[in-house]
Amino acid sequence: MKTGHKLYWAFFLAGIADILILDFVTKLLVVRGYIGEFIFIKDFFYITKLHKNDGIAFGIDLPMWLQIGGSLIILVLLYQIGSDFISRKDKPSMFESWLLGTVLGGGLGNLLDRIVNGYVVDFIVLRPIPVFNIADIGITVGLVLLFGTMWLSSRESKT
């Protein structure tokens, strides 16, 4: 690995670790009952007790073997994309490297839940979205911001 790549890899790995640790700690606190119901905005945005999600995104029901196998394939592909992205000649920003890490970290967090528990621990409610967790935030916000920054970069390079 070239020296110039190390900083980008550090941000990528930090993104993975940031989401994995935050996701693990919050899920542990919810499962153990240290975080209970907390209302931010009544009937709209609140923390709920443990919600066991045995499906995939939006509660879609699939067999567990397919959820785990599909998640593994997606995560391997994401890692390869991230590796190629970081190693390319025209470097992404360090922020983009970190965002890609958050997406991978979120996927790993939910995969670990599926393997260990047989379900994903969800506890954040933002109506009308189904109940979610920190890993889901890492995946969703990470992808939106990553595509947004890439789009803005491509627009700036054209002008």
Phi, psi and omega in degrees: 000129180291151182301321181297334180281339187300319181293321178294319177296322179298317178293321177300310180293326177295320177298318177298309183296319181304308183289317180302314182292311180298319179296312181299313183296314182294319178295319178298317179296323178290313181299320181279355176086009178285332173249119180245198181296132179215123185260125173268307176226116186309131178060016180227307184223114181200164174264135180244170175292175183312126175242117181272111180260105180263012176250199175251203183312135179060026176073016179294128185271122174224154176301146184301321181298325179286322177298313182291314179298314178297319179297317179299316179298314180298318181292321176297316178297317178298319178297317180296317177299316179298316179298314178296320181297315182288328185274354184292162184295311177272097189299144170287168174288162177296327177297318177295322177297317179296317180299318178299322176296322180295325178295313179294319178298320177296317178297319178295319180301314180288325177297316179300319176302313181298318182290314185283314188258337187085006178200167177257134178279118176242151182201357180256130181243127174222096186293139010265012181290142175299161181303141184218187183217184182295322178301317179297323177295316178301317180293306187290306182293321178301314179294315181299311180292323178298310179295322178297314180292324178293320178296314179296320178297319180292326177291320180292324181289338179279339182266000000 
